[in-house]
């Protein structure tokens, strides 16, 4: 469906043309004085300069022309020229009602699929295998999931990849810690027979056992212990580096351990992401990029793009117009070790081979800004991605504690995600139990659903790039700009709808057939009624912006716009609800009209929260 602003602008442009002015002046925006009008056009002011006339004269001409147009006249309830030259417009109730009827009959409530099936890779989550998922990974997961959902809804083919950190030093640390703890394991008895370059020449028996030599809880304990040890013990650190190097060079016993680490850790990660309602199409990682790296390095070197500098292999990426000079991208360190940037370039080669996407979106902490500038520039410079391929790095601000510093546990440690989720669920649970409207089991179930909404909305309602303060009390409040408030609105509408349905079903069969048919059958089948009150009109106007908002939120990669919209929509519903007797309305036709309207509000809200990645409970 066309956006309502575009429909209005079409008429406005035509009216400018009718008066002999260029159509381009007919731009229309939402009014910034909602007390005066609903939409406004400021084009007369700009046209005044070009045509050497007074703005108000132009505005008067255009307003009159708009009223003279048949389509303009049905669309507008009033058009007014006001000093110095604004054209103010109010929509007619009939027009707005018909627009909402259009939304009701459309598949996606009037949102048009502008994606055309274009493939977009979204790289988000980015958990590091064997390290616990912590709050640092929270934002990228929540935001990425939302971006992916919006894109799919708009008809893009979004491919979400978790891009695990599964190839770094943590693997060597775990291997060496495991050796110290369980030296009897077979993996450690092939040492001496390895060849000098660190790769293994002899056969390690193909280890296809599903049984890992550790559980997830052991693994969770092994990594921090090893990491702490490496900080104190230089020789342990050196061993871990050596083990990492050998793993990366394909030493079979270590590959076998790695496979076990991956299996155990992946199961746990999937569970954790699952509890966040975050899913991925691909569970790839840095390790998958490794086969591409030798060829990549050879290619960059042969073409003279990469060169030796202080023992390392680098590619220049600086451009003369950079505000400050950017360091070259290091492709290989002097010790030959694999690098984060090299992995990302290898991954791009694989993604080009498998998907040739028209856009890449990476979502990480803002501290990775330079890394992605370097990777994107090398990828373009070497022609690994087409010049027109969009490469976007969405940089997330930090989630801070109330002290304004990155969020920590009470003890000052890194907060694990599960604990954070538990904290928020418990806070919601307590709020629900205060009112005692549910038994413990239902409250427990509801608090998980509401808790997730509180957490995700608390995050998504902030601009991606801005830091924000994680505030359990505020996030879980049922009032204000919060997830629970939105859910509460939905639940409230659902309850009105079910009461209405019960009352309709309760009416006698005979009544239903004679007069009541209007009451029951017409609710879905009938048409939206023009607004009768200012509150109703405001609610309808808000609803009509839905398709525009979704498109803009995706184009600007700004989930907070969607949040802002549902907050305003919920508020508009609240005002309507407070000033309108819905179920007590005696005129059945009118009542059915209200029901149609609030059902559309519910449908739009539900579709928005689905895009944001959470859902509403039955009751709260
Ligand atoms: N594992 C990385 C981290 O924890 C994030 C990965 C982001 N994605 C990428 N393609 N580099 O920082």
Boltz pocket constraint, residues with backbone or C-beta under 6 A from the ligand:
constraints:
  - pocket:
      binder: B
      contacts: [[A, 123], [A, 124], [A, 125], [A, 126], [A, 127], [A, 128], [A, 162], [A, 163], [A, 164], [A, 165], [A, 340], [A, 344], [A, 362], [A, 363], [A, 364]]
      max_distance: 6.0
